[in-house]
Amino acid sequence: MTKPLILISKCLGFDNCRYNGDTIKSEIVEKLKKHCSFSTVCPEVEIGLSVPRNPIRLEKREKEEVLIQPKSGLILSEKMFKFAQKFLDSANEPDGIILKGRSPSCGIKDVKFYSARGIEIDRKHSGVFASFVLKKYAGYPIEDEGRLLDERIREHFLTKLFAFTRFREAKESTSVRSLLKFHETNKLLFMAYNQKEMRILGNMLGNQKKFTKEELFSTYFESMKRIMERPITKGNEENVLLHAFGYVSKKMKKKEIEYFLSTLNDFRENKTFATVPIALMKSQIERFEVEYLKSQTYFRRHPENL
């Protein structure tokens, strides 16, 4: 499989380029290095700031929001705007993005915002570079290293990342047949995310002659972004597992059926994680060699060690 391309802040384990000359070690980024390619960036260094350097921050100046280095008085907003635009216009399109959390340049949310007197006003802003990224790549898997410590957020990010990469493979083949195969193997995954939108996708492919090839891929991708906008809910997870259960239940022994349904109930009542009934179902799929389910990315969303 093609490796996902991740646009990532350079300070997250790639270079000692933070304001204090340090780097940030992220366990998930280290694991991703075995499976992904990376395009690294440090916007602050790229606009000419040194390492180490005096910190910068977001400030309210009259009616403007500015990026400023308080100690020197340098206003860096225009430089950062120009760099962000130029960089994103020329960079290869990523499959996902990981930026340094809470940074005035790279933070995707929870960035501190100050008054001109240096009083903190709120923590609800995006960094200047990140705001350009969020606009250009709306709907893509975008996270910071801190939020990826949360299991649910991490699982959602990884699932989207590898799904977007698989779509890129299909798109690069320029074959509608590849898109149809992509859709077929992702049906259960899309069902787990958003069953209504999944049906819309199916109808679109059923009426593919109404689109040019370029329109079909573009429209499909926009719908796919809507489908995967939010993490899979517990109810949808359970529905997909019951759907898969229907393919193997007639071949299972009574005690095996009872055990699977008991495990699914434990998941429903927050007594176990989704990985437990999913693993049980995968074992039955292999046991009975159900080819349709074996092909489904729902059961192999990303490399297991992630």
C-alpha positions in Angstrom: 0.0 0.0 0.0 1.1 3.6 -0.7 2.4 5.2 2.4 0.3 8.1 3.8 2.0 11.5 3.3 1.7 13.6 6.5 2.4 17.3 6.7 3.9 17.8 10.1 5.5 20.4 12.3 9.3 19.9 12.2 9.7 20.2 15.9 7.7 17.0 16.5 10.7 14.8 16.5 12.4 15.9 13.3 14.5 18.9 14.3 15.4 21.0 17.4 13.7 24.1 16.0 11.4 25.2 18.9 11.8 28.7 20.3 14.1 27.3 23.1 16.1 25.1 20.7 14.2 21.9 21.9 12.2 19.3 20.1 9.0 17.4 21.2 8.9 13.6 21.3 5.6 12.1 20.3 5.1 8.3 20.7 2.5 8.2 18.0 4.7 10.2 15.6 7.6 7.8 16.2 5.3 4.8 15.5 4.0 6.5 12.3 7.6 6.8 11.0 7.5 3.1 10.1 4.3 3.5 8.0 4.2 7.0 6.6 6.2 9.6 4.7 6.5 13.1 6.1 6.7 16.7 4.8 8.1 18.8 7.6 7.7 22.5 8.2 8.7 25.1 10.8 6.9 28.3 9.8 8.7 30.4 12.4 12.1 29.4 11.2 10.9 29.8 7.5 10.0 33.4 8.1 13.5 34.1 9.4 13.3 33.7 13.1 16.4 32.1 14.8 16.8 29.1 17.0 16.7 29.7 19.9 14.5 32.8 19.7 12.3 35.1 21.7 8.7 33.7 21.9 6.0 35.0 19.7 2.2 35.3 20.4 -1.1 36.4 19.0 -2.3 39.8 20.2 -5.3 42.1 19.7 -4.0 45.5 18.5 -6.8 48.0 18.0 -9.1 46.2 15.5 -6.4 43.8 14.3 -5.2 40.4 15.4 -1.4 40.3 15.0 1.4 37.8 15.3 4.0 39.6 17.3 7.4 39.0 19.1 6.8 41.1 22.3 10.4 41.5 23.3 11.5 42.9 19.9 8.2 44.5 18.9 8.4 42.8 15.5 5.0 42.2 13.9 5.3 39.1 11.9 1.7 38.6 10.5 2.4 39.6 6.9 5.5 37.5 6.7 3.6 34.5 8.0 0.6 35.1 5.7 2.9 35.2 2.6 4.9 32.1 3.7 1.8 30.1 4.5 0.2 30.9 1.1 3.4 30.2 -0.9 4.2 27.0 1.0 0.7 25.5 0.7 0.5 26.4 -3.0 3.7 24.6 -3.8 3.6 21.6 -1.3 2.4 18.1 -2.3 -1.1 17.5 -1.2 -0.9 15.5 2.1 -3.2 12.7 3.3 -3.2 14.1 6.8 -1.7 16.8 9.0 -0.1 16.9 12.5 0.8 20.3 13.9 2.3 21.5 17.1 -0.5 22.1 19.6 -1.1 25.6 21.1 1.6 27.2 19.0 0.9 30.7 17.8 1.9 29.6 14.3 0.8 25.9 14.2 -1.8 25.4 16.9 -5.1 24.2 15.4 -7.1 25.3 18.4 -6.6 26.3 22.1 -4.0 28.9 21.1 -3.6 31.7 23.7 -4.7 35.2 22.6 -3.5 38.3 24.4 -4.4 42.0 24.7 -1.8 44.6 23.7 -1.0 44.8 27.5 -0.1 41.1 27.6 -3.2 40.0 29.4 -4.6 36.6 28.2 -8.0 37.1 26.6 -8.9 33.5 25.6 -7.5 30.2 24.3 -9.8 29.5 21.4 -7.7 30.7 18.5 -5.8 28.8 15.7 -2.2 29.7 14.9 -1.6 31.8 11.9 -0.1 29.1 9.7 -2.6 26.6 11.0 -5.5 28.8 9.9 -4.3 28.6 6.3 -3.9 24.8 6.6 -7.4 24.4 8.1 -9.0 26.4 5.3 -7.1 24.7 2.4 -7.5 21.2 3.8 -11.0 21.4 5.4 -12.3 17.9 6.0 -8.9 16.3 6.0 -7.5 14.4 9.1 -5.8 17.3 11.0 -4.7 17.0 14.6 -2.1 18.2 17.1 0.3 15.9 19.0 -1.5 16.6 22.3 -5.0 15.7 21.1 -3.6 12.4 19.6 -3.0 11.2 23.2 -6.8 10.7 23.4 -7.6 7.2 22.2 -10.9 8.1 20.4 -9.4 11.1 18.6 -6.3 9.1 17.6 -8.4 6.2 16.2 -10.5 8.6 14.2 -7.4 10.4 12.9 -5.6 7.1 11.9 -8.7 5.6 10.3 -9.2 8.8 8.2 -5.5 9.0 7.3 -5.3 5.6 5.8 -8.7 5.9 4.1 -7.7 9.1 2.4 -4.5 7.4 1.3 -6.4 4.5 -0.2 -8.6 7.0 -2.0 -5.6 8.7 -3.4 -4.4 5.4 -4.8 -7.7 4.9 -6.5 -7.7 8.5 -7.9 -4.1 8.2 -9.2 -5.1 5.1 -11.2 -7.6 7.4 -13.0 -9.8 4.3 -13.4 -13.5 4.4 -12.4 -13.1 0.6 -11.8 -10.6 1.5 -9.1 -13.0 3.9 -7.5 -15.8 1.2 -7.6 -13.4 -1.3 -5.9 -12.5 1.3 -3.3 -16.1 1.9 -2.5 -16.9 -1.8 -2.3 -14.1 -2.5 0.2 -15.0 0.6 2.3 -18.7 0.0 2.6 -18.7 -1.2 6.2 -16.3 1.5 7.3 -18.5 4.2 5.7 -21.6 2.5 7.2 -20.0 2.8 10.6 -19.4 6.5 10.1 -22.6 7.7 8.4 -25.0 5.2 6.8 -27.1 8.0 5.2 -24.2 9.6 3.4 -22.9 6.1 2.4 -26.2 5.5 0.5 -25.7 8.9 -1.3 -22.3 7.7 -2.4 -23.8 4.4 -3.7 -26.4 6.3 -5.6 -23.7 8.6 -7.1 -21.7 5.6 -8.4 -24.9 4.0 -9.7 -25.4 7.2 -11.8 -21.8 7.7 -12.7 -22.6 8.4 -16.4 -24.0 11.8 -15.3 -20.4 12.9 -14.3 -17.1 13.3 -16.1 -14.4 11.1 -14.6 -12.9 14.2 -12.8 -16.3 15.3 -11.5 -17.0 11.8 -10.2 -13.7 11.5 -8.2 -14.1 15.1 -6.9 -17.7 14.7 -5.9 -17.1 11.3 -4.3 -14.2 12.8 -2.2 -16.3 15.7 -0.9 -19.0 13.2 0.2 -16.3 11.0 1.7 -15.1 13.9 3.8 -18.6 14.6 5.1 -19.0 10.9 5.9 -15.8 10.8 8.0 -16.2 14.2 9.6 -16.9 12.9 13.1 -15.7 9.8 15.0 -17.6 6.5 14.7 -20.4 6.4 17.4 -20.9 3.4 19.7 -24.3 2.7 18.2 -23.0 2.7 14.6 -20.1 0.4 15.6 -22.5 -2.0 17.1 -24.8 -1.9 14.1 -21.9 -2.8 11.7 -20.7 -5.6 13.9 -24.3 -7.1 14.0 -24.4 -6.7 10.2 -21.2 -8.7 9.9 -22.4 -11.2 12.4 -25.3 -12.0 10.0 -22.8 -13.4 7.5 -21.3 -15.9 10.0 -23.9 -16.6 12.7 -25.5 -19.6 10.9 -22.1 -21.3 10.9 -21.3 -20.6 14.5 -22.1 -22.9 17.4 -24.7 -21.8 20.0 -22.1 -21.1 22.7 -20.0 -19.1 20.3 -23.0 -17.0 19.3 -23.8 -16.4 23.0 -20.2 -15.4 23.7 -20.0 -12.9 20.9 -23.4 -11.3 21.7 -22.3 -11.1 25.4 -19.1 -9.4 24.4 -21.0 -7.0 22.2 -23.3 -6.2 25.1 -20.2 -5.5 27.3 -19.1 -3.0 24.7 -22.5 -1.4 24.7 -22.4 -1.0 28.5 -18.8 0.4 28.4 -17.3 -2.7 30.1 -14.9 -3.4 27.2 -13.5 -1.6 24.1 -14.7 -2.1 20.5 -11.5 -3.9 19.7 -12.7 -6.9 21.6 -15.9 -7.8 19.6 -14.1 -6.6 16.4 -11.2 -9.1 17.1 -13.8 -11.9 17.8 -15.6 -11.1 14.5 -12.3 -11.1 12.6 -11.5 -14.6 13.9 -14.8 -15.9 12.7 -14.4 -14.2 9.3 -11.0 -16.0 8.9 -12.4 -19.2 10.2 -15.3 -19.3 7.7 -13.3 -17.5 4.9 -16.0 -14.9 4.2 -14.3 -13.2 1.3 -16.6 -10.1 1.3 -15.9 -9.4 4.9 -12.2 -10.2 4.6 -11.9 -7.4 2.0 -13.5 -4.8 4.2 -11.2 -2.1 5.5 -13.5 -1.8 8.5 -11.6 -4.7 10.0 -8.1 -3.4 8.9 -8.4 0.3 9.3 -4.7 0.9 9.8 -1.6 -1.0 10.8 -2.3 -2.9 14.1 0.7 -1.6 16.0 -0.7 1.9 15.8 
